[in-house]
């Protein structure tokens, strides 16, 4: 169906209203007068460039006529893909997501468009236009939902990574929805997918799932490494192209699988086993040859290994490693929140005195992005660590009878939980506050009551929203 108001009609009305000739409007817009005549009289099809120039000539904001242009394009019996592609790209550049949505809804019935939409989505994803790409991935996934295709699996993977955010329950739901598609992905891409899933579950303390995924990651990475060119066990050279599809060299995923399994052991309090896994990702003797990038990876894991070996010994109660661990923290700004969490946790568990360390690093307690040699840490993990640190500090100061400091950290922790809900941390804060309630001032009690209500209200509202 043709739209009731067309761009040609708007253009013609504007020229008449302003009392302009076609030549005058041509000078204003930069569109040839003969072309304008052909457009108004339906002898020529309007291009995106002409549309943009006409919009400027009419004094309209950029992209303001795209909704009409989309309807006119879709009114054609079989819209040309080249034209649709140009329109989609321009809409993505201007953030016209509603126009993109309108186009893909109209094209979903034609399966011939699916490969083109997927290719365009991949281009946008790599360019950082993830919101626009998500619309295309969703369209392709819907059109292929009954097919056991690699393209469908990759769409689901992209949607998983695009939609990950700070909401823990949403992230867990995304992970559970995507996980069945992992085995359909290309082997090389499976490594990144398993890593991303493991990180998501780790951010939510689902350690059984992390252990399961880490085992799969290590197994698959080891096979790919042994089959890759340059190793003595090589059996098929075609894996070189697959290896290039991973974000990092395959070596990284082997070490990372051990790192994840060490984290699982740490979470379970099995520090002896965690140290065994540290020794595995610090052992580079089996690496036969390596590139400059792989050398950087090996050095990073060695550094992490040295730090984590100190950490696990500290968590087991070996206070003598504290100075060495503190020296590591002092030279790694992005690790301060994570390290202070562990130091305070160990102090609470084994009754260490760490006032001097907290005074030294106190200004670094705020939440910040954590970076390492090949990227950033999972945002959910960083936020969780910051919240847990506040609860550990509250416990530390309350058990050492510094009531005001301890109560203030409970308040700060609950404020953090109002935005990023953590049931275990909230329960800990409630337990601490009730245990030391007699030390709280009337103002602190009022703040505490208000924050508990806010945390509960926000959590309930989110649960209701998730059900809608």
LINCOR-V502816 format. One line per field, one symbol per residue. ss: DSSP state (A for helix, B for strand, O for the rest). burial: + if it has 24 or more other ideal C-beta (glycine too) atoms within 12 Angstrom, else -. A space follows every 10 residues. Layout:
ss = ???
burial = ???
This chain:
ss = OOOOOOAAAA AAAAAAAAOO OAAAAAAAAO OOAAAAAAAA OOOOOOOAAA AAAAAAAOOO OOOOOAAAAA AAAAOOOOOO AAAAAAAAAA AAAOOOAAAA AAAAAAAOOO AAAAAAAAAA AAAAAAAOOA AAAAAAAAAA AAAOOOOOOA AAAAAAAAAA AAAOOOOAAA AAAAAAAAAO OAAAOOAAAA AAAAAAAAAA AAAOOOAAAA AAAAAAAAAA AAAAAAAOOO OOOOOOOOAA AAAOOOOOOA AAAAAAAAAA AAAAAAAOOO AAAAAAAAAA AAOOOOOOOO OAAAAAAAAA AAAAAAAAAA AAAAAOOOAA AAAAAAAAAA OOAAAAAAAA AAAAAAAAAA OOOOAAAAAA AAAAOOOOOO BBOOBBOOAA AAAAAAAAAA AAAAAAAAAO OOAAAAAAAA AAAAAAAAAO OOAAAAAAAA AAAAAOAAAO OAAAAAAAAA AAAAAAAAAA AAAAAAAO
burial = ------++-+ ++-++----- -+--++-++- +---++--++ -----+-+-+ +++++-++-- --+-++++++ ++++----+- --++++++++ ++-+-++-++ ++++-+++-- --++-+++++ ++-++---++ ++++++++++ ++++-----+ ++++++++++ ++++-+++++ ++-++--++- ++-+++++++ ++++++++++ +++++++-++ ++++-+++-+ ++++++++-- +-------+- -++--+-+++ ++++++++++ +++++++--- +--++-++++ ++----+--- ---+--++-+ ++++++++++ ++++++--+- ++--++-++- -+--++++++ ++++++++-- -+-+--++-- +--++-+--+ -+-+--++++ ++++++++++ +++++++++- --+-++++++ ++++++++++ ++--++-+++ -++--+--++ ---+--++-- ++--+--++- --------
